[in-house]
Amino acid sequence: MKRVLLLLLISALLALGQPLAAWAQATEARLVPFRQGSQWGYADRRGRLVLPARYDEAGPFADELAWVRVGSLYGYIDGSGNPVTPVQYEMAGNFRNNQATVSLNGEAFTIGPAGRRLPPAEVADPADEDPLEQGDVVRGPDGKVGFRFTVGTARIPAIYDEIKDNYNGLLLVRQGTKWGVLDNRGKLVQPVQYDSVRRGGSPLLPAVRQNGRWGYLGPEGRRLIEPRYLRAAPFFGGVARVQTPSGAIGYIDTEGREFWEDTEPTSAK
């Protein structure tokens, strides 16, 4: 059901002439986690430090709430840097749909925007999720798969070993151990060359791995950020957590801008 609603939203934006990239930008947070040496603060979208680097780690904002780590424990702050919860959790996740998962004294539970514990929520039935929304898989006699789109007459021949939907008209296809990308007309927009493709997080910006390095594709399947990172998490709030070739952690935005400095903040010296 969630995917159906997402597709309806995307279709409405296209009807209004709004590019998908603009929709992706609409969920961007105002501040971005910014690393100075080993300390973390928050910068605006131009890279100017707004909240000083005084944390040992920082997470992305969602609805003006973000987790921060001091030592081995986590807490939450608001967009002005004010504490929302004590720094007390052994684990803390990003806020999604006005709730975040935390762990305290070995027990995992969810909290709301005010930091109060929430009652257990119902677990969604996995059967309610349709893995392919744009059409139907077509299977060949040799076990290969193709695709028949629900809208239009385009058909993908049964020459692939696996096909995944990417919500916005793209299909992620695998031949052997390599992945490529097709558009909604069946045209190959990314050759079958990637070692893996990950769709989690933003449905429009999949992460791809090639030659041991991670990058990202844009809404139309073009390369948004060249594969150069050791690790790459899904985009969240318009930013993604990556690990650089040197092993350092930092955040990038959807234009590939990097939000970190390898020098320690003056106050830490």
BALOBA-1460 file (C-alpha; in Angstrom, 3 decimals):
// residues 269
<rec num="1" residu="m" x="0.000" y="0.000" z="0.000"/>
<rec num="2" residu="k" x="2.855" y="2.396" z="0.851"/>
<rec num="3" residu="r" x="4.409" y="1.854" z="-2.563"/>
<rec num="4" residu="v" x="1.080" y="2.463" z="-4.294"/>
<rec num="5" residu="l" x="0.750" y="5.803" z="-2.486"/>
<rec num="6" residu="l" x="4.337" y="6.666" z="-3.412"/>
<rec num="7" residu="l" x="3.681" y="5.933" z="-7.075"/>
<rec num="8" residu="l" x="0.539" y="8.065" z="-7.009"/>
<rec num="9" residu="l" x="2.533" y="10.944" z="-5.513"/>
<rec num="10" residu="i" x="5.246" y="10.636" z="-8.163"/>
<rec num="11" residu="s" x="2.636" y="10.457" z="-10.950"/>
<rec num="12" residu="a" x="0.975" y="13.601" z="-9.625"/>
<rec num="13" residu="l" x="4.288" y="15.462" z="-9.598"/>
<rec num="14" residu="l" x="4.988" y="14.425" z="-13.173"/>
<rec num="15" residu="a" x="1.534" y="15.609" z="-14.203"/>
<rec num="16" residu="l" x="2.302" y="18.977" z="-12.625"/>
<rec num="17" residu="g" x="5.591" y="19.179" z="-14.485"/>
<rec num="18" residu="q" x="7.686" y="18.748" z="-11.308"/>
<rec num="19" residu="p" x="10.926" y="16.813" z="-11.816"/>
<rec num="20" residu="l" x="11.499" y="13.806" z="-9.570"/>
<rec num="21" residu="a" x="14.752" y="15.332" z="-8.377"/>
<rec num="22" residu="a" x="12.781" y="18.276" z="-7.021"/>
<rec num="23" residu="w" x="10.543" y="15.873" z="-5.103"/>
<rec num="24" residu="a" x="13.613" y="14.227" z="-3.611"/>
<rec num="25" residu="q" x="14.947" y="17.615" z="-2.555"/>
<rec num="26" residu="a" x="11.661" y="18.469" z="-0.815"/>
<rec num="27" residu="t" x="12.536" y="16.184" z="2.103"/>
<rec num="28" residu="e" x="15.991" y="17.693" z="2.660"/>
<rec num="29" residu="a" x="16.851" y="18.710" z="6.187"/>
<rec num="30" residu="r" x="17.988" y="22.261" z="6.915"/>
<rec num="31" residu="l" x="21.232" y="21.171" z="8.604"/>
<rec num="32" residu="v" x="23.784" y="18.525" z="7.652"/>
<rec num="33" residu="p" x="26.087" y="16.564" z="10.006"/>
<rec num="34" residu="f" x="29.550" y="18.085" z="9.619"/>
<rec num="35" residu="r" x="32.776" y="16.443" z="10.796"/>
<rec num="36" residu="q" x="35.805" y="18.491" z="11.865"/>
<rec num="37" residu="g" x="38.635" y="16.077" z="12.530"/>
<rec num="38" residu="s" x="37.165" y="13.620" z="15.023"/>
<rec num="39" residu="q" x="34.407" y="15.927" z="16.316"/>
<rec num="40" residu="w" x="30.974" y="16.524" z="14.839"/>
<rec num="41" residu="g" x="28.655" y="19.500" z="14.542"/>
<rec num="42" residu="y" x="26.107" y="20.678" z="11.950"/>
<rec num="43" residu="a" x="26.458" y="22.901" z="8.904"/>
<rec num="44" residu="d" x="23.969" y="24.579" z="6.619"/>
<rec num="45" residu="r" x="23.637" y="23.480" z="2.998"/>
<rec num="46" residu="r" x="26.468" y="25.821" z="1.989"/>
<rec num="47" residu="g" x="28.848" y="24.067" z="4.362"/>
<rec num="48" residu="r" x="28.932" y="26.838" z="6.983"/>
<rec num="49" residu="l" x="29.133" y="25.495" z="10.535"/>
<rec num="50" residu="v" x="25.950" y="26.382" z="12.457"/>
<rec num="51" residu="l" x="26.125" y="24.109" z="15.509"/>
<rec num="52" residu="p" x="29.693" y="23.738" z="16.834"/>
<rec num="53" residu="a" x="31.618" y="20.491" z="16.541"/>
<rec num="54" residu="r" x="31.346" y="19.106" z="20.067"/>
<rec num="55" residu="y" x="29.946" y="15.615" z="19.568"/>
<rec num="56" residu="d" x="31.745" y="12.325" z="18.977"/>
<rec num="57" residu="e" x="29.267" y="11.474" z="16.236"/>
<rec num="58" residu="a" x="26.123" y="13.011" z="14.740"/>
<rec num="59" residu="g" x="23.201" y="11.783" z="12.672"/>
<rec num="60" residu="p" x="20.972" y="13.430" z="10.063"/>
<rec num="61" residu="f" x="18.052" y="15.655" z="11.005"/>
<rec num="62" residu="a" x="14.460" y="14.610" z="10.391"/>
<rec num="63" residu="d" x="11.758" y="17.126" z="11.314"/>
<rec num="64" residu="e" x="14.376" y="19.131" z="13.239"/>
<rec num="65" residu="l" x="15.418" y="16.120" z="15.370"/>
<rec num="66" residu="a" x="18.746" y="14.276" z="15.198"/>
<rec num="67" residu="w" x="20.707" y="11.797" z="17.278"/>
<rec num="68" residu="v" x="24.157" y="12.641" z="18.623"/>
<rec num="69" residu="r" x="26.739" y="10.504" z="20.397"/>
<rec num="70" residu="v" x="28.905" y="11.505" z="23.354"/>
<rec num="71" residu="g" x="31.315" y="8.760" z="24.324"/>
<rec num="72" residu="s" x="29.444" y="5.495" z="23.888"/>
<rec num="73" residu="l" x="25.933" y="6.854" z="24.543"/>
<rec num="74" residu="y" x="23.367" y="8.586" z="22.347"/>
<rec num="75" residu="g" x="20.769" y="11.298" z="22.784"/>
<rec num="76" residu="y" x="18.665" y="13.616" z="20.608"/>
<rec num="77" residu="i" x="18.841" y="17.339" z="19.912"/>
<rec num="78" residu="d" x="16.617" y="19.788" z="18.054"/>
<rec num="79" residu="g" x="17.576" y="22.106" z="15.218"/>
<rec num="80" residu="s" x="18.908" y="24.715" z="17.635"/>
<rec num="81" residu="g" x="21.191" y="22.235" z="19.366"/>
<rec num="82" residu="n" x="18.996" y="21.965" z="22.455"/>
<rec num="83" residu="p" x="18.733" y="18.509" z="24.058"/>
<rec num="84" residu="v" x="15.453" y="16.684" z="23.529"/>
<rec num="85" residu="t" x="16.501" y="13.613" z="25.518"/>
<rec num="86" residu="p" x="19.394" y="12.867" z="27.856"/>
<rec num="87" residu="v" x="22.470" y="11.244" z="26.355"/>
<rec num="88" residu="q" x="21.598" y="7.804" z="27.720"/>
<rec num="89" residu="y" x="20.838" y="5.326" z="24.950"/>
<rec num="90" residu="e" x="23.092" y="2.470" z="23.844"/>
<rec num="91" residu="m" x="21.636" y="2.763" z="20.327"/>
<rec num="92" residu="a" x="19.612" y="5.451" z="18.565"/>
<rec num="93" residu="g" x="18.031" y="5.528" z="15.116"/>
<rec num="94" residu="n" x="16.839" y="8.291" z="12.809"/>
<rec num="95" residu="f" x="13.365" y="9.717" z="13.301"/>
<rec num="96" residu="r" x="10.889" y="8.386" z="10.737"/>
<rec num="97" residu="n" x="7.170" y="9.089" z="10.833"/>
<rec num="98" residu="n" x="7.605" y="10.938" z="14.144"/>
<rec num="99" residu="q" x="9.270" y="8.042" z="15.936"/>
<rec num="100" residu="a" x="12.736" y="6.604" z="16.441"/>
<rec num="101" residu="t" x="14.017" y="3.273" z="17.753"/>
<rec num="102" residu="v" x="16.357" y="3.390" z="20.751"/>
<rec num="103" residu="s" x="17.935" y="0.925" z="23.142"/>
<rec num="104" residu="l" x="18.220" y="1.529" z="26.890"/>
<rec num="105" residu="n" x="19.525" y="-1.025" z="29.396"/>
<rec num="106" residu="g" x="19.443" y="-3.646" z="26.676"/>
<rec num="107" residu="e" x="15.775" y="-3.047" z="25.789"/>
<rec num="108" residu="a" x="14.762" y="-1.704" z="22.358"/>
<rec num="109" residu="f" x="11.660" y="0.503" z="22.025"/>
<rec num="110" residu="t" x="10.416" y="3.581" z="20.147"/>
<rec num="111" residu="i" x="10.163" y="7.183" z="21.302"/>
<rec num="112" residu="g" x="8.207" y="10.157" z="19.980"/>
<rec num="113" residu="p" x="9.394" y="13.687" z="19.096"/>
<rec num="114" residu="a" x="9.237" y="14.752" z="22.752"/>
<rec num="115" residu="g" x="11.463" y="11.852" z="23.796"/>
<rec num="116" residu="r" x="8.673" y="9.900" z="25.498"/>
<rec num="117" residu="r" x="8.373" y="6.148" z="25.101"/>
<rec num="118" residu="l" x="5.640" y="5.025" z="22.682"/>
<rec num="119" residu="p" x="3.414" y="1.937" z="22.971"/>
<rec num="120" residu="p" x="4.378" y="-1.009" z="20.744"/>
<rec num="121" residu="a" x="3.183" y="-0.583" z="17.173"/>
<rec num="122" residu="e" x="1.640" y="-3.212" z="14.948"/>
<rec num="123" residu="v" x="4.043" y="-4.911" z="12.576"/>
<rec num="124" residu="a" x="3.057" y="-4.507" z="8.946"/>
<rec num="125" residu="d" x="2.155" y="-7.657" z="7.062"/>
<rec num="126" residu="p" x="4.930" y="-8.345" z="4.491"/>
<rec num="127" residu="a" x="2.285" y="-9.820" z="2.187"/>
<rec num="128" residu="d" x="0.876" y="-6.307" z="1.784"/>
<rec num="129" residu="e" x="4.037" y="-5.249" z="-0.085"/>
<rec num="130" residu="d" x="4.018" y="-5.864" z="-3.825"/>
<rec num="131" residu="p" x="7.663" y="-6.134" z="-4.990"/>
<rec num="132" residu="l" x="6.908" y="-4.912" z="-8.529"/>
<rec num="133" residu="e" x="4.450" y="-2.083" z="-9.165"/>
<rec num="134" residu="q" x="5.104" y="-1.218" z="-12.807"/>
<rec num="135" residu="g" x="4.099" y="-4.508" z="-14.387"/>
<rec num="136" residu="d" x="4.687" y="-8.238" z="-14.343"/>
<rec num="137" residu="v" x="7.711" y="-10.473" z="-14.560"/>
<rec num="138" residu="v" x="7.795" y="-12.683" z="-17.668"/>
<rec num="139" residu="r" x="9.644" y="-15.980" z="-17.303"/>
<rec num="140" residu="g" x="11.381" y="-17.738" z="-20.163"/>
<rec num="141" residu="p" x="11.761" y="-21.509" z="-20.609"/>
<rec num="142" residu="d" x="15.400" y="-21.354" z="-19.495"/>
<rec num="143" residu="g" x="14.572" y="-19.714" z="-16.151"/>
<rec num="144" residu="k" x="15.533" y="-16.200" z="-17.278"/>
<rec num="145" residu="v" x="13.171" y="-13.306" z="-16.577"/>
<rec num="146" residu="g" x="11.853" y="-10.380" z="-18.546"/>
<rec num="147" residu="f" x="9.217" y="-7.736" z="-17.868"/>
<rec num="148" residu="r" x="5.879" y="-6.566" z="-19.255"/>
<rec num="149" residu="f" x="4.878" y="-3.023" z="-18.318"/>
<rec num="150" residu="t" x="1.306" y="-2.413" z="-17.203"/>
<rec num="151" residu="v" x="1.213" y="0.961" z="-18.993"/>
<rec num="152" residu="g" x="2.279" y="1.063" z="-22.647"/>
<rec num="153" residu="t" x="3.467" y="-1.738" z="-24.889"/>
<rec num="154" residu="a" x="7.121" y="-1.994" z="-23.844"/>
<rec num="155" residu="r" x="8.374" y="-5.476" z="-23.030"/>
<rec num="156" residu="i" x="11.742" y="-6.555" z="-21.659"/>
<rec num="157" residu="p" x="12.924" y="-9.852" z="-23.164"/>
<rec num="158" residu="a" x="13.555" y="-12.734" z="-20.769"/>
<rec num="159" residu="i" x="17.361" y="-12.442" z="-20.729"/>
<rec num="160" residu="y" x="17.975" y="-11.436" z="-17.107"/>
<rec num="161" residu="d" x="18.498" y="-13.434" z="-13.931"/>
<rec num="162" residu="e" x="16.725" y="-10.936" z="-11.654"/>
<rec num="163" residu="i" x="14.667" y="-7.739" z="-11.963"/>
<rec num="164" residu="k" x="13.876" y="-5.182" z="-9.256"/>
<rec num="165" residu="d" x="11.525" y="-2.208" z="-9.449"/>
<rec num="166" residu="n" x="12.825" y="1.230" z="-8.466"/>
<rec num="167" residu="y" x="9.409" y="2.957" z="-8.037"/>
<rec num="168" residu="n" x="10.022" y="5.761" z="-10.529"/>
<rec num="169" residu="g" x="10.047" y="4.023" z="-13.887"/>
<rec num="170" residu="l" x="13.459" y="2.367" z="-13.630"/>
<rec num="171" residu="l" x="14.149" y="-1.350" z="-13.527"/>
<rec num="172" residu="l" x="17.289" y="-2.757" z="-11.917"/>
<rec num="173" residu="v" x="18.348" y="-5.864" z="-13.829"/>
<rec num="174" residu="r" x="20.945" y="-8.539" z="-13.100"/>
<rec num="175" residu="q" x="22.827" y="-10.770" z="-15.517"/>
<rec num="176" residu="g" x="25.067" y="-13.201" z="-13.692"/>
<rec num="177" residu="t" x="26.710" y="-11.197" z="-10.909"/>
<rec num="178" residu="k" x="26.381" y="-7.761" z="-12.549"/>
<rec num="179" residu="w" x="23.592" y="-5.175" z="-12.454"/>
<rec num="180" residu="g" x="22.350" y="-2.565" z="-14.919"/>
<rec num="181" residu="v" x="19.418" y="-0.143" z="-15.193"/>
<rec num="182" residu="l" x="16.566" y="0.054" z="-17.720"/>
<rec num="183" residu="d" x="14.108" y="2.909" z="-18.171"/>
<rec num="184" residu="n" x="10.345" y="2.463" z="-18.568"/>
<rec num="185" residu="r" x="10.737" y="1.996" z="-22.317"/>
<rec num="186" residu="g" x="13.138" y="-0.878" z="-21.881"/>
<rec num="187" residu="k" x="16.177" y="1.189" z="-22.867"/>
<rec num="188" residu="l" x="19.436" y="0.374" z="-21.097"/>
<rec num="189" residu="v" x="20.454" y="3.608" z="-19.332"/>
<rec num="190" residu="q" x="23.223" y="1.985" z="-17.272"/>
<rec num="191" residu="p" x="25.184" y="-0.964" z="-18.703"/>
<rec num="192" residu="v" x="25.217" y="-4.229" z="-16.791"/>
<rec num="193" residu="q" x="28.420" y="-3.347" z="-14.956"/>
<rec num="194" residu="y" x="27.731" y="-2.906" z="-11.233"/>
<rec num="195" residu="d" x="28.594" y="-5.471" z="-8.573"/>
<rec num="196" residu="s" x="25.486" y="-4.611" z="-6.552"/>
<rec num="197" residu="v" x="22.622" y="-2.121" z="-6.390"/>
<rec num="198" residu="r" x="20.922" y="-1.044" z="-3.171"/>
<rec num="199" residu="r" x="17.537" y="0.673" z="-3.152"/>
<rec num="200" residu="g" x="17.020" y="1.352" z="0.573"/>
<rec num="201" residu="g" x="16.288" y="4.852" z="1.860"/>
<rec num="202" residu="s" x="15.411" y="7.221" z="-0.971"/>
<rec num="203" residu="p" x="13.543" y="5.315" z="-3.712"/>
<rec num="204" residu="l" x="14.999" y="7.660" z="-6.352"/>
<rec num="205" residu="l" x="18.713" y="7.484" z="-5.516"/>
<rec num="206" residu="p" x="19.976" y="3.881" z="-5.468"/>
<rec num="207" residu="a" x="23.527" y="3.173" z="-4.315"/>
<rec num="208" residu="v" x="25.711" y="1.167" z="-6.716"/>
<rec num="209" residu="r" x="29.005" y="-0.644" z="-6.163"/>
<rec num="210" residu="q" x="31.675" y="-1.033" z="-8.827"/>
<rec num="211" residu="n" x="35.235" y="-2.274" z="-8.387"/>
<rec num="212" residu="g" x="34.884" y="-2.210" z="-4.611"/>
<rec num="213" residu="r" x="33.660" y="1.397" z="-4.468"/>
<rec num="214" residu="w" x="30.190" y="2.854" z="-3.905"/>
<rec num="215" residu="g" x="28.415" y="5.717" z="-5.665"/>
<rec num="216" residu="y" x="24.842" y="6.742" z="-6.441"/>
<rec num="217" residu="l" x="22.495" y="6.931" z="-9.412"/>
<rec num="218" residu="g" x="20.028" y="9.763" z="-9.994"/>
<rec num="219" residu="p" x="16.272" y="9.544" z="-10.659"/>
<rec num="220" residu="e" x="16.747" y="8.992" z="-14.412"/>
<rec num="221" residu="g" x="19.389" y="6.316" z="-13.904"/>
<rec num="222" residu="r" x="22.358" y="8.548" z="-14.694"/>
<rec num="223" residu="r" x="25.398" y="8.523" z="-12.447"/>
<rec num="224" residu="l" x="24.787" y="11.076" z="-9.747"/>
<rec num="225" residu="i" x="27.966" y="10.411" z="-7.741"/>
<rec num="226" residu="e" x="30.826" y="8.355" z="-9.155"/>
<rec num="227" residu="p" x="31.713" y="5.180" z="-7.223"/>
<rec num="228" residu="r" x="34.548" y="6.246" z="-4.932"/>
<rec num="229" residu="y" x="33.505" y="5.437" z="-1.361"/>
<rec num="230" residu="l" x="34.285" y="2.323" z="0.681"/>
<rec num="231" residu="r" x="30.747" y="2.341" z="2.104"/>
<rec num="232" residu="a" x="27.610" y="4.258" z="1.206"/>
<rec num="233" residu="a" x="24.394" y="4.335" z="3.227"/>
<rec num="234" residu="p" x="21.009" y="5.214" z="1.684"/>
<rec num="235" residu="f" x="20.091" y="8.894" z="1.410"/>
<rec num="236" residu="f" x="18.039" y="10.225" z="4.310"/>
<rec num="237" residu="g" x="16.906" y="13.824" z="4.634"/>
<rec num="238" residu="g" x="18.853" y="14.717" z="1.498"/>
<rec num="239" residu="v" x="22.195" y="13.405" z="2.827"/>
<rec num="240" residu="a" x="23.988" y="10.069" z="2.906"/>
<rec num="241" residu="r" x="26.627" y="8.702" z="5.257"/>
<rec num="242" residu="v" x="29.748" y="7.490" z="3.454"/>
<rec num="243" residu="q" x="33.183" y="6.130" z="4.265"/>
<rec num="244" residu="t" x="36.042" y="7.712" z="2.341"/>
<rec num="245" residu="p" x="38.988" y="5.743" z="0.885"/>
<rec num="246" residu="s" x="41.025" y="6.801" z="3.940"/>
<rec num="247" residu="g" x="38.457" y="5.147" z="6.215"/>
<rec num="248" residu="a" x="36.983" y="8.395" z="7.612"/>
<rec num="249" residu="i" x="33.215" y="8.876" z="7.941"/>
<rec num="250" residu="g" x="31.285" y="11.859" z="6.604"/>
<rec num="251" residu="y" x="28.097" y="12.965" z="4.868"/>
<rec num="252" residu="i" x="27.419" y="14.000" z="1.282"/>
<rec num="253" residu="d" x="24.378" y="15.669" z="-0.262"/>
<rec num="254" residu="t" x="22.545" y="14.810" z="-3.475"/>
<rec num="255" residu="e" x="24.930" y="16.991" z="-5.486"/>
<rec num="256" residu="g" x="27.969" y="15.129" z="-4.185"/>
<rec num="257" residu="r" x="29.151" y="17.926" z="-1.872"/>
<rec num="258" residu="e" x="31.173" y="16.586" z="1.055"/>
<rec num="259" residu="f" x="30.493" y="17.919" z="4.550"/>
<rec num="260" residu="w" x="33.721" y="17.393" z="6.481"/>
<rec num="261" residu="e" x="37.147" y="18.819" z="7.267"/>
<rec num="262" residu="d" x="40.007" y="16.603" z="8.369"/>
<rec num="263" residu="t" x="41.421" y="19.255" z="10.722"/>
<rec num="264" residu="e" x="40.361" y="19.339" z="14.359"/>
<rec num="265" residu="p" x="38.164" y="22.241" z="15.537"/>
<rec num="266" residu="t" x="40.059" y="25.005" z="17.335"/>
<rec num="267" residu="s" x="38.181" y="24.405" z="20.595"/>
<rec num="268" residu="a" x="39.339" y="20.783" z="20.632"/>
<rec num="269" residu="k" x="43.047" y="21.653" z="20.522"/>
